[in-house]
Amino acid sequence: MKKIISALALAAIIAGCTADKTLTVKGDLKNLGDTLIVMNQNDRESRDTVLVQDGKFEFTLNVDTVSTYFIIEPQCFRGEQGASLQFVAVPGETLELTGDVNERFDYNGSQFYQGYHEVDLMLEEAQKPAKEIQGNCMKMMEQGVPQDSVMKIYEAAITPIQQEMENKVMDFIKTHPDLEAVATLIPELKPEKMAEAVALLSEKVKNGRMKPYYQAVIDRMEAQKKAEEESAAKQAEGVEAPDFTLNDINGQPLTLSSLRGKYVILDFWGSWCGWCIKGFPEMKNYYKKYAGKFEILGIDCNDTEDKWKNAVKENELPWLHVYCPNESTVKEDFGIQGYPTKIILSPEGKIVKTIVGEDPAFYELLDSLFGKK
């Protein structure tokens, strides 16, 4: 016999389902403006506006799964200084934010966020040494100490500090396996430590509502690792560069293999890439310094043709250029993961070296290859 559900019971079920997806956020924070923008980390184009009165605000979010959200003052989007808060949104809970956005504030509220508060306090304490060395390095640069010297000091000091911070995080997870909020610590760990941290969680936390949250991070790290390994294989020394044909600045097809017989530097760049643009003056110096000893082929990526051509003209780039449309597979064929990427090819068309980023090592390599008398 079919069971008949009354309208009242049905309404209660619907209301219960809705409540399970609702997160209530309440705030009482000093030094806030009158408006806040709320957005999901995974959907930054969709934004909600929240009004603030005397530092107080309240809003609700419809949260299907545990995810990261941001609360940001509007001026931040204009590059101006303002408050920017991050929190993990959990359906069916209430988050309370109290304190001063310019100094420190606390997370609290319903049961999950009480645990989140404990996690936050632990992280705050664990991160103190790292923040201290960062502050000291900033002071040194303000006092005129060269940036290279400051970076060496920072790199020597930060490794043991980061290791100690990781140990404290792992210890906290180990001693609080039943606390749901400890799952939010997994993204704070190195990829190789994440699986170990998950194994420390109780079964209830490990397989509960926090699983999609931490598993998404693990999956993303594993995918990135795989992509980096595939990229390294494609860019390895001695690999023959895949041939391609793309249109040059005059709209004429240019084939990579037509440049065989000389050293060729493939420069993957874009007009939107700040480091690419900053590197052009030194690239032009070296192009002139070793004139005739190598050719540069600029491969513009993720641009419109107009922006590409304008950037070539504005920066007065004297070497060869081709445009890589989105439908092209050239970026994938060469395993491009970041910009700028410079790939040096031998006269035989084989990879000599790949350098990602604006790195002095690139110019040191050019000196070693072409500076011999």
N, C-alpha and C positions, 0 to 999 in steps of 0.2 A: 504494500500500500504506500502511495506517495505521501510524504509528510508535507502538510500545508503550513507555510510560514506566514504569520500575520504581518500586516503592514507595519505595525509597531516594532515587531521583532526584526523585520527586514531593515527598517530605518536604523535600529540599534547596531545591526551588523555593519551597515554602510558607514555609520558614524565611527564605529570602532576601527574599521579599515582605514578611514581617513586619518584618525588620530594617530595610528601607528606610523604614518608617513610624515607627520607634522613635527617640525622642530621649532620651538619658541626660543627666541634670542632676546634677552633683556640687557640693557647696558646703562651704566652710571659711571661715566668716564670724564675726568677733567681734561681741559685743553682740547676739546673737540669743537669743530665748526658746527654749522646748522644743517649740514647735509652729508649723507654717507652713500656710497655705492656698494652694493652687495653682488658678488658674482661667484659662480662655480668655477673651480680650476679647469674643469673639463668642458666648459661652455662659456668662454670669456666674452663672447659677443652678446649673450643674454645677461642684461644687468637690471637690477632693481634699485630704486632710489628710496632712501629712508630719511625721514626728517628727524632732527635732533633738537631738543629744547633743554637748555641748561645742562648739557652733557648726558641727558637721559633719552633713551630710545627703546623701542620694542617692535619686533617684527616676527613673522612666521615664515618658514620655508617648507615647501613640499619636497621631501627628501625620499627618493625611492631606495637608494642604497647609501651606505656610509661613504662620504666624499669630503674633499677639502674645499673650503670656501674662503673668500677674502672679504674683508670690510675695509674700504678705502675711501679717503677723502677725495673729492673731485679734482682738486688741484694737482694731485699726484699724476693724473693723466696728462697734465700740461707740463710735466717736468718740474713742478714746484714742490717744495717741502710740505709734507702732510702726513697724517697718520695712516698706517697700513697694518691691519691685523689679519692674522691667519688662524683658522680653527677647523677642527674636524667636525663635520655636521653628522649627527646621528639621529635617525627618525625616532619619534616617540619620546624625546628628551627635552629638557629645558636648560639652556645655557645662560649663565649670568656673568657679565663682564664688569669688573669694578677696578678702580684705580686711576692712574694718570697715564695718558698715552705718551707723554714726553719722558716719563721716568720708568714706572713699571705698573703692570696691571695683572689681575688674576682672573683665571677661569674658575667658575664654580657652578652650582645649580643642582640638577637632579643627580641620581646615583652615578651615571656614567661620568658626568662632568666633575663630580667630587673626586673620582679616580683620576680624571684628566688633570685636575689641579695638582694631585700628588706627582704625577708624571712631569708636569711643567716645572714644579719646584725642584725636582731632581735634575732635570735638564739645565735649569738656570744655574744650579750649583756646579754641575759638571762642566758647563761651558765657560765658567769664570776665567780659568787660566788662558783659554784661547782668546777671549775678549781682551784680556790684559795685555797679551803679547801684541795683538792687533793695535791696541791703543798706543802702546809704546813705539811701535813701528811708525804709526801716523805722526807721533810727536817728533821722531827722528827726522822724517822727511820735511816736516814744518821747520825744523832747525837747520835744514840745508844738507843733511846727509844724503849722498847720491842714492838714487832708487835701487841701483844694482846691489849696493852694499846692504841696504835695508832688506832687500829680498833674500839675500844670503843668510842674514841673521834670522829672518822670519822662518825660512825653510828649515834651518838647523834646529829651531826651537819648536816648531809646530808638530813635527812627527811624533815625538814622545807624548806631547800634550793630547793629540788626537787619539793615540793608543790608550791613554789613561781614561779619556772620556768614553771611548768605546767599551772599556772594561767596566766602567760604572753603569753604563746602559745595560750591558749584558747581565751584570749582577742584579740590577733592579728587576729585570724581566725574570730572572731565576728565582728571586725571592717574592715575586708577586705574580705567579702564573695564572691566578684566577681573576686578576684585575683586567677587565676588558680594555681599558685605556692603554695598557702596555703594548697592545698591537700597533698603536700609533708610533711607537718607537722604531719599528722595523725599517721605515724609510730613512731613519737617521744613521743606519749602519752601512758598512761597505757591502757590496753585493755578495761577497763570499761568506759573510757572517749572517745573512738574512735567514737562510735555511736553518742554521743552528739556533737562531732566536725563535723561529716558529716552533721548533722541536721542544723548546722550553715551556711553551704555553700549555695550559690545561686543555683537555679535549673540548670542553665547553667553549672556551675562548677561541681555540684554534679553528673549530668548525662552525662557529656561530656567525653572527651578523658582521663581525669584523673581517671575516675571511676575504670577501671580495675586495676590501680596501687594501689589505697588505698583499694579497695575491696579485693584484693589478700592478703593484710596484715591482714585485719579483719578476713577473712576466715581462714587464717593460725592460728591466735590467738584463734579463736573459736574451731578449730580442736585440738589445743594443750590443751586447757582447758578441752575439752571433754575427751581427752586421759588421762590427769592427774586425772580427776574424776574417770574414769574407773580403772586406775592404783591404786588409793587410795582405791577403793572398794575391789580390788583383794588382796591388801596388808594389809588390816585392821586387827587389833587385834582380835583374836578369829576365823578368817577364817581358814578352814581346807586347808592345802597346797595341791594343785593338785599333784597327784602321777605321776612319770615319770620314764623312764628307758633310760639311756645314757651309752655310753661306757667309761670305766675308762682308766687310763693311760696305762694299759696293754692290752687294746682292749677288755676287758671283760664287759658284761652288768652289770650295777649297778642300782638298783631300790631304789628310795627314801624311800619307805615304809619299806624297809629292815632295816632302821636305827631307826625305832620306838623304844621307851623305853629309849631314851636319848635325851638331848637337841642337836639340830643340827643347825649349822649356814650355810645357803646357801650364798656363796660369788660369785656373778656374776661379772666377771672381764674379762680382755683381756691383752695380752702382749703389746698391743699398748697403753694401758691406763696408763699414767704417775702416776696419783694419786693411782691407784691400786698397782703399783710396790712400790711406796713410803710407802704405808701402811703395806707392808709385814713384815718388821722387828718388828713392834709393835704387829702385829697379832701373830707372832711366839713367842714373849715374853709371850703373854697371853695364847697361846695354851700350853706352858710349865708351866705357873703359875698355871693354873687350869686343869692340865693333868687328863684325865679320866672323867671330869665333863661335857664335851660337845665334839661334833665332828664338824669339819668344812668340808663342801663339796664344793670345788671350782668348779664353772661352767664356763668354758672358752667360751667366745662369740666373734663372728666376727673375728676369727683367722683361720689360716691354722693349721692342726694338728701338723706339724713340729714346727711352732713358739710356739704353746701351750706347747708342750713337752719340748722344749728348755728353755722356761721361767720357767717352774716348776723346771727343773734341775738347771738352773743358780741361781735361788732365793732360792734353797734348801727348798722347801715347804713340810713339813712333813705330811700334812693331805691328805684326800681323794680328788681325782680330776676326773672330767668327762668333756668330750668335747661336746659342743652344736653345731651341724652343722646348717647351714643356713635354711635347710628345716624343722628343728624341731620347734614346737610351744611352747617350754618351756618358752622362753622369753615373749611371748605374754600371756601365761597362768598366769604368775606371774606379768604381767604389768610392765616390766622393762623399765624405761625411761632414766636412766643414769647409769654411772659406776664410781666407784664400787657401787653396791647395796648389802647390807647385810640383810638377812631376818633370824631372829632367830625363830626357831620352838620349841615348847614344846615337851616333850616326847610323847605326844598324837598326834603330827603332826599338831598342830594348830599354827598359827602365833602369836608370842609374841610381836614382834616389827620389823619394817622395817626402816633401816637407809640408806640414799643415800649419797654418797660422803665419803671422809675420814674425819670423824667427831669424836672428842673426846667423844661425847655422847655414841658412841658404846662401848667404853672401860669402861665408867662409868656404863653402863647397865650390862656389864659382872661382874663388881665388886659387883653390887647390887644383882645379881642373884647367884653368886658363891663364893663371899667373906665372906659369913656368916659362922661362926664356928658352 
